[in-house]
């Protein structure tokens, strides 16, 4: 037998050690690959942030009730809904919101004004609803961005059309129960009217096609609640736990509803009553968003909600999330909470709300332009 050199022995030992290490790493890698991350294909576990879905549960919207608190962005949204060929507005109801309790009557007048601006005075009924949150707690007034009368430089003092005698909640229940599965509520303000209808009438919940609402924040820094959930957190909690198909505007309005200076100039060039109203009512919104929030123009959350209803293909990315509303915190009351406490060990429940994360900005702009071009 030939004598092995010291070099050959060392080479053999090193080769063997390398083989053992490679085998151990392979075994370790194989063990890791057996774990499918939450939310990945093949996993039944939902991560706290929810899961992406190809489309929302709420589809095929035609008949709507617009529940609003005008407000300059509500006014544009309502005008868009009343002008959209794909939507039939059965009623407009007025909820608590932008102008506070003392400004509720002004919100009603603003609603009647927009119906008239759409050329539908006396043809689309307007209903007074609940003028304060379920628990009657005070909420912030948003005149800093809407103006003292809600519509920027436009002040409405009286209108020919009068509100209906029927209460908004009664009208909601009657309309929805009269057409099971057909009517969607576009909730653009505090959710009080919708929540009370749900609490009062189980048939309303069963017969409602769904709700599109403008809620809180999703993928943003900080913990400031969205305005509409802050108006009436208890109402928002009732709605998100109702079991009806829910779609929230989510993050899409933050980047896909922006109207910049060039858009305002383009709209001013239309020279219509509607375009003049938009400039006068929304100039304050644009300046505030830019000066205090660092936006590139005006953000249009409520109009995006209407756009998603009018065009079911406008949304480009959706997520299904398990949503709750914080009701107790001194600084966090009204915040929307997603998922589950990650330290409890409890699994994240299935999503109860779909969020629109991205939408087609150019098609949104064109929808706004078409609405405001009408003489």
JOUR-V396383 format. One record per backbone hydrogen bond with DSSP energy under -0.5 kcal/mol. NH is the residue of the N-H (numbers start at 1). CO is the residue of the C=O. E is the energy in kcal/mol with one decimal. If there is no record, write none. Layout:
BEGIN
nh->NH co->CO e->E
nh->NH co->CO e->E
END
This chain:
BEGIN
nh->9 co->5 e->-1.9
nh->10 co->6 e->-2.1
nh->11 co->7 e->-2.2
nh->12 co->8 e->-2.1
nh->13 co->9 e->-2.4
nh->14 co->10 e->-2.6
nh->15 co->11 e->-2.3
nh->16 co->12 e->-2.3
nh->17 co->13 e->-2.5
nh->18 co->14 e->-2.4
nh->19 co->15 e->-2.1
nh->20 co->16 e->-2.4
nh->21 co->17 e->-2.6
nh->22 co->18 e->-2.6
nh->23 co->19 e->-2.3
nh->24 co->20 e->-2.3
nh->25 co->21 e->-2.6
nh->26 co->22 e->-2.3
nh->27 co->23 e->-2.4
nh->28 co->24 e->-2.6
nh->29 co->25 e->-2.9
nh->30 co->26 e->-2.4
nh->31 co->27 e->-2.0
nh->32 co->28 e->-1.9
nh->33 co->29 e->-2.2
nh->34 co->30 e->-0.8
nh->34 co->31 e->-0.6
nh->35 co->32 e->-1.9
nh->36 co->34 e->-0.6
nh->37 co->35 e->-0.6
nh->39 co->45 e->-1.7
nh->40 co->37 e->-2.2
nh->43 co->40 e->-2.4
nh->47 co->45 e->-0.5
nh->50 co->47 e->-2.2
nh->51 co->320 e->-1.9
nh->53 co->318 e->-2.1
nh->59 co->57 e->-0.8
nh->62 co->182 e->-0.5
nh->63 co->182 e->-0.8
nh->64 co->88 e->-2.7
nh->65 co->184 e->-2.1
nh->66 co->91 e->-2.2
nh->67 co->65 e->-0.7
nh->67 co->186 e->-2.5
nh->68 co->66 e->-0.7
nh->68 co->93 e->-2.6
nh->75 co->71 e->-2.1
nh->76 co->72 e->-1.8
nh->77 co->73 e->-2.3
nh->78 co->74 e->-3.2
nh->79 co->75 e->-2.4
nh->80 co->76 e->-2.4
nh->81 co->77 e->-2.4
nh->82 co->78 e->-2.6
nh->83 co->79 e->-1.1
nh->84 co->80 e->-1.2
nh->87 co->84 e->-1.4
nh->88 co->62 e->-2.8
nh->89 co->87 e->-0.5
nh->90 co->64 e->-2.7
nh->90 co->88 e->-0.9
nh->91 co->64 e->-0.8
nh->92 co->125 e->-2.1
nh->93 co->66 e->-2.7
nh->94 co->127 e->-1.9
nh->95 co->68 e->-2.3
nh->95 co->93 e->-0.5
nh->100 co->97 e->-2.0
nh->103 co->99 e->-0.7
nh->104 co->101 e->-1.3
nh->107 co->103 e->-1.9
nh->108 co->104 e->-1.9
nh->109 co->105 e->-2.1
nh->110 co->106 e->-2.7
nh->111 co->107 e->-2.0
nh->112 co->108 e->-2.2
nh->113 co->109 e->-2.2
nh->114 co->110 e->-2.0
nh->115 co->111 e->-2.1
nh->116 co->112 e->-2.0
nh->117 co->113 e->-2.5
nh->118 co->114 e->-1.8
nh->119 co->116 e->-1.9
nh->120 co->115 e->-2.3
nh->123 co->120 e->-2.4
nh->124 co->120 e->-1.5
nh->125 co->123 e->-0.5
nh->127 co->92 e->-2.5
nh->129 co->94 e->-0.7
nh->136 co->133 e->-0.9
nh->142 co->98 e->-2.7
nh->145 co->142 e->-1.4
nh->146 co->142 e->-1.5
nh->147 co->143 e->-2.4
nh->150 co->147 e->-1.4
nh->151 co->154 e->-0.6
nh->152 co->146 e->-3.2
nh->153 co->280 e->-2.3
nh->154 co->151 e->-2.4
nh->155 co->153 e->-0.5
nh->156 co->154 e->-0.5
nh->157 co->155 e->-0.5
nh->164 co->126 e->-2.7
nh->168 co->128 e->-2.7
nh->171 co->167 e->-2.5
nh->172 co->168 e->-2.8
nh->173 co->169 e->-2.3
nh->174 co->170 e->-2.5
nh->175 co->171 e->-2.8
nh->176 co->172 e->-2.6
nh->177 co->173 e->-2.6
nh->178 co->174 e->-1.4
nh->179 co->176 e->-1.2
nh->181 co->207 e->-3.1
nh->182 co->179 e->-2.1
nh->183 co->179 e->-0.7
nh->184 co->63 e->-2.3
nh->185 co->210 e->-2.2
nh->186 co->65 e->-2.9
nh->186 co->184 e->-0.5
nh->187 co->185 e->-0.9
nh->187 co->212 e->-2.8
nh->188 co->67 e->-3.1
nh->188 co->186 e->-0.8
nh->189 co->67 e->-0.6
nh->190 co->96 e->-1.7
nh->195 co->191 e->-2.7
nh->196 co->192 e->-2.5
nh->197 co->193 e->-2.0
nh->198 co->194 e->-2.0
nh->199 co->195 e->-2.5
nh->200 co->196 e->-2.3
nh->201 co->197 e->-2.0
nh->205 co->201 e->-1.2
nh->206 co->202 e->-2.1
nh->207 co->203 e->-2.7
nh->208 co->204 e->-1.5
nh->209 co->183 e->-2.4
nh->210 co->183 e->-0.8
nh->211 co->245 e->-2.1
nh->212 co->185 e->-2.3
nh->213 co->211 e->-0.5
nh->213 co->247 e->-2.4
nh->214 co->187 e->-1.4
nh->215 co->213 e->-0.8
nh->220 co->218 e->-1.4
nh->230 co->226 e->-1.8
nh->231 co->227 e->-1.8
nh->232 co->228 e->-1.0
nh->236 co->232 e->-2.1
nh->237 co->233 e->-2.4
nh->238 co->234 e->-2.0
nh->239 co->235 e->-2.2
nh->240 co->236 e->-2.6
nh->241 co->237 e->-1.3
nh->242 co->239 e->-1.6
nh->247 co->211 e->-2.4
nh->248 co->354 e->-3.0
nh->249 co->213 e->-1.6
nh->252 co->249 e->-1.0
nh->252 co->356 e->-2.0
nh->254 co->251 e->-1.3
nh->255 co->251 e->-0.7
nh->255 co->252 e->-1.1
nh->256 co->252 e->-3.0
nh->257 co->253 e->-1.0
nh->259 co->298 e->-2.1
nh->260 co->258 e->-0.5
nh->263 co->260 e->-0.6
nh->264 co->260 e->-2.1
nh->265 co->261 e->-2.4
nh->266 co->262 e->-2.2
nh->267 co->263 e->-2.6
nh->268 co->264 e->-2.5
nh->269 co->265 e->-1.4
nh->270 co->267 e->-1.8
nh->271 co->268 e->-0.9
nh->274 co->374 e->-0.6
nh->275 co->372 e->-0.6
nh->276 co->272 e->-2.3
nh->277 co->273 e->-2.1
nh->278 co->274 e->-2.4
nh->279 co->275 e->-2.3
nh->280 co->276 e->-2.3
nh->281 co->277 e->-2.3
nh->282 co->278 e->-2.3
nh->283 co->279 e->-1.4
nh->286 co->282 e->-2.3
nh->287 co->283 e->-2.4
nh->288 co->284 e->-2.5
nh->289 co->285 e->-2.6
nh->290 co->286 e->-2.0
nh->291 co->287 e->-2.7
nh->292 co->288 e->-2.7
nh->293 co->288 e->-0.7
nh->293 co->289 e->-1.1
nh->294 co->290 e->-0.7
nh->295 co->289 e->-2.1
nh->298 co->259 e->-2.3
nh->301 co->299 e->-0.5
nh->304 co->300 e->-1.5
nh->305 co->301 e->-1.6
nh->306 co->302 e->-1.8
nh->307 co->303 e->-2.5
nh->308 co->304 e->-2.4
nh->309 co->305 e->-1.4
nh->310 co->306 e->-2.7
nh->311 co->307 e->-2.1
nh->314 co->311 e->-1.9
nh->316 co->358 e->-3.3
nh->317 co->358 e->-1.5
nh->318 co->53 e->-0.8
nh->319 co->355 e->-1.9
nh->320 co->51 e->-3.1
nh->321 co->319 e->-0.5
nh->321 co->353 e->-2.9
nh->323 co->321 e->-0.7
nh->324 co->337 e->-2.3
nh->326 co->335 e->-3.0
nh->333 co->329 e->-1.1
nh->334 co->326 e->-3.2
nh->335 co->332 e->-2.3
nh->337 co->324 e->-3.0
nh->339 co->322 e->-2.5
nh->344 co->341 e->-1.7
nh->348 co->46 e->-0.5
nh->352 co->321 e->-2.1
nh->353 co->321 e->-1.9
nh->354 co->246 e->-2.3
nh->355 co->319 e->-3.2
nh->356 co->248 e->-2.0
nh->357 co->317 e->-2.9
nh->357 co->355 e->-0.7
nh->358 co->317 e->-1.3
nh->360 co->314 e->-1.8
nh->361 co->359 e->-1.0
nh->364 co->360 e->-1.9
nh->365 co->361 e->-2.5
nh->366 co->362 e->-2.3
nh->367 co->363 e->-1.8
nh->368 co->364 e->-2.1
nh->369 co->365 e->-2.7
nh->370 co->366 e->-2.5
nh->371 co->367 e->-1.8
nh->372 co->368 e->-2.0
nh->373 co->369 e->-1.5
nh->374 co->370 e->-0.6
nh->374 co->371 e->-0.5
END
